Amino acid sequence: MAVAAPPFAGFSPDAVQFLADLSANNDRAWFQPRKADYERLLKAPLEAFVAAVGERLAARGVPIQADPARSPFRIYRDVRFSKDKSPYKTNIGAGFPWIENRPAPARGRSLDGESRRSAGGYFHFQPGEMYVGGGLYHVEKPVIDGWRRAVVDRNGEVHAAIDDPAFVAFFGGVHGHENLRRVPPGYPPDHPDADMLRFRDVVFGRRLSDREALSPDLPDLVADGFTAAVPVFRLLASLG
């Protein structure tokens, strides 16, 4: 039987300091004696945070999965194909996949990486870089091609979602990440939304102040953001 996560009481300043210290001492010799501190200051609060976000989304009927066992990303880096062999991430994060009209991802394995390849939300906690956001990140070519076709063929529907007042008020809008320099072949380079045709990803985000990131009310704020983004999540989920 799964053990319920404890109530979320907020991340502490000590959690921020732990990540700062880890950034300066990113090796097993430093981390292993302090693993219990990591679990107390970061792992357990992150799981409680995810559970609290899930409760709020479920109460609002928002079809986003928030699973304390799967949503949190692992602290361990995948260094197999990286020149940087630092073993640990210097942040914590969690993925929240959009599950309307599709099965929720199966339990038993972290969403780390997987959730970034389908429509969903994301939470990031790192000294100097706290934010909540979402969208489609590092997606396969057929999905981003679906976005480009939607910009051309479903332009009114696209703008109804990305210009939704609640979404714009919370997140400001959508943007791309490492955009193409030119509109790709097959799409009109003089299109009014040519900039969006150059997107490699479709993402959005809002930076969090330290006060917001350390507040026990953080799950309410994140749930507010994901609720405001429902039209965009729904649009992005329809692309692939």
C-alpha positions in Angstrom: 0.0 0.0 0.0 1.4 3.4 -1.0 2.2 5.8 1.9 0.5 9.2 1.7 2.8 12.1 1.4 2.9 14.4 4.5 1.2 17.8 4.2 3.3 20.4 2.3 4.8 22.9 4.7 6.9 24.8 2.2 10.6 24.5 1.1 13.0 25.9 3.5 16.0 28.3 3.0 18.2 25.4 4.0 16.9 23.5 0.9 18.2 26.4 -1.3 21.5 26.4 0.5 21.9 22.6 0.1 21.6 23.0 -3.7 24.1 25.9 -3.6 26.5 23.7 -1.7 26.0 20.8 -4.0 26.8 23.0 -7.0 30.1 23.7 -5.4 30.8 20.1 -4.3 29.2 18.0 -7.0 30.8 14.6 -6.2 29.8 11.5 -4.3 32.3 12.1 -1.5 30.4 15.2 -0.5 26.8 14.0 -1.3 26.7 10.5 0.2 27.3 11.6 3.8 24.6 14.2 3.3 22.0 12.1 1.5 19.7 12.1 4.5 19.8 15.9 4.4 18.9 15.9 0.7 15.9 13.6 1.4 14.7 15.7 4.4 15.2 19.1 2.8 14.4 18.4 -0.9 13.1 14.9 -1.8 10.3 14.6 0.9 9.1 18.2 0.5 9.0 17.9 -3.3 6.9 14.7 -3.0 4.6 16.5 -0.6 4.4 19.5 -3.0 3.4 17.3 -5.9 0.7 15.6 -3.8 -0.7 19.0 -2.8 -0.7 20.2 -6.4 -2.5 17.0 -7.4 -5.2 17.5 -4.8 -5.9 21.0 -6.0 -6.0 20.0 -9.7 -8.3 17.1 -8.9 -10.6 19.4 -7.0 -10.8 21.7 -10.1 -11.2 18.8 -12.6 -7.9 19.7 -14.4 -6.7 16.5 -16.2 -3.0 16.7 -15.2 -1.2 13.9 -13.5 0.6 14.8 -10.3 2.1 11.6 -8.8 4.5 11.9 -5.8 6.1 8.6 -6.9 6.7 9.6 -10.5 6.5 13.3 -11.1 9.6 14.3 -9.1 12.8 14.1 -11.3 15.8 12.2 -10.0 18.7 14.0 -8.5 21.1 11.8 -10.4 22.3 13.0 -13.8 22.5 10.7 -16.8 26.2 11.1 -17.7 26.5 8.4 -20.3 26.7 10.7 -23.3 27.9 13.9 -21.5 31.4 15.3 -21.2 30.3 16.7 -17.9 30.5 13.7 -15.5 29.1 15.6 -12.5 26.9 12.9 -10.9 24.1 15.2 -9.5 21.7 17.8 -10.7 22.0 21.1 -8.9 18.2 21.6 -9.0 15.1 19.6 -8.3 12.0 19.5 -10.5 8.8 17.7 -11.3 6.8 16.9 -14.4 3.0 17.0 -14.7 1.7 15.4 -17.9 -1.6 16.3 -19.5 -3.7 13.2 -19.5 -7.0 14.2 -21.0 -8.3 11.6 -23.4 -5.2 9.4 -22.9 -4.1 7.0 -20.2 -2.0 8.4 -17.4 1.6 7.2 -17.6 2.1 3.9 -15.8 3.4 3.9 -12.2 6.8 2.6 -11.3 9.2 4.8 -13.2 10.2 8.5 -13.0 8.8 10.9 -15.5 12.2 12.5 -15.8 12.7 13.2 -19.5 9.5 11.5 -20.6 7.2 14.3 -19.4 9.2 16.8 -21.3 8.3 15.1 -24.6 4.6 15.5 -24.3 2.3 18.3 -23.3 2.4 19.0 -19.6 3.5 21.3 -16.8 6.9 21.6 -15.2 8.2 22.9 -11.8 11.9 24.0 -11.3 13.6 24.7 -8.0 17.2 26.0 -8.1 19.0 28.8 -6.4 18.4 31.9 -8.5 16.1 30.1 -11.0 12.7 29.2 -9.6 9.9 28.8 -12.1 6.7 27.1 -13.1 5.8 26.5 -16.7 5.0 23.9 -19.3 4.3 23.2 -23.0 6.1 20.9 -25.4 9.9 20.6 -24.9 12.3 18.5 -27.0 9.5 17.0 -29.0 9.7 14.8 -32.0 9.5 16.3 -35.5 5.9 15.1 -36.3 4.7 17.0 -33.2 6.4 20.3 -33.9 5.3 19.9 -37.6 1.7 19.6 -36.1 2.2 22.9 -34.3 3.3 24.6 -37.6 0.3 23.2 -39.5 -1.9 24.4 -36.7 -0.4 27.9 -36.9 -1.2 28.0 -40.6 -4.5 26.0 -40.8 -6.0 26.5 -37.4 -4.7 30.0 -36.7 -7.9 31.2 -34.9 -7.9 28.2 -32.6 -4.2 28.7 -31.8 -4.7 32.3 -30.9 -7.8 31.6 -28.9 -5.6 29.4 -26.7 -2.4 31.3 -26.5 -4.2 34.7 -26.1 -6.6 33.5 -23.4 -6.6 36.3 -20.9 -6.0 34.1 -17.8 -3.1 32.4 -19.5 -1.5 35.6 -20.7 -2.0 37.2 -17.2 -0.2 34.3 -15.5 2.5 33.3 -18.1 2.6 36.1 -20.6 2.4 33.9 -23.7 4.2 31.1 -25.4 7.7 31.1 -26.9 10.2 28.8 -28.6 13.5 27.4 -27.4 16.5 27.7 -29.7 14.3 28.7 -32.6 15.1 28.1 -36.3 16.8 31.0 -38.0 14.3 30.8 -40.9 10.8 29.5 -41.5 11.2 25.9 -42.6 10.4 24.9 -46.2 6.7 24.3 -46.9 5.5 27.1 -44.7 4.9 30.7 -45.8 7.8 32.9 -44.7 5.6 36.0 -44.8 3.0 34.5 -42.5 1.8 37.0 -39.8 2.9 34.4 -37.2 6.2 33.5 -38.9 8.0 33.7 -35.6 5.9 30.8 -34.3 6.7 28.8 -37.4 10.3 28.9 -36.4 9.7 27.3 -33.0 11.6 24.1 -32.2 9.5 23.8 -29.0 6.4 25.5 -27.6 6.9 26.5 -24.0 5.8 29.0 -21.4 6.9 29.9 -17.9 6.8 32.2 -15.0 9.6 33.0 -12.7 8.9 32.6 -9.0 10.2 35.0 -6.4 12.0 33.4 -3.4 9.0 34.3 -1.3 6.7 32.5 -3.6 9.0 29.5 -4.0 9.4 29.0 -0.2 5.8 29.7 0.7 3.5 26.9 1.9 1.0 28.4 -0.5 3.2 27.3 -3.5 0.8 24.5 -4.5 -2.1 26.9 -4.9 0.0 29.2 -7.1 1.2 26.4 -9.3 -2.4 24.9 -9.5 -3.6 28.4 -10.5 -1.0 28.5 -13.3 -1.8 25.1 -14.6 -5.5 25.9 -14.5 -4.9 29.1 -16.5 -2.9 27.1 -19.1 -5.7 24.5 -19.7 -6.6 25.9 -23.2 -2.9 25.8 -24.2 -2.4 22.3 -22.8 -5.4 21.1 -24.7 -4.2 22.7 -27.9 -0.7 21.2 -27.6 -2.1 17.8 -26.8 -4.1 17.8 -30.0 -0.9 18.1 -32.2 0.5 14.6 -31.9 
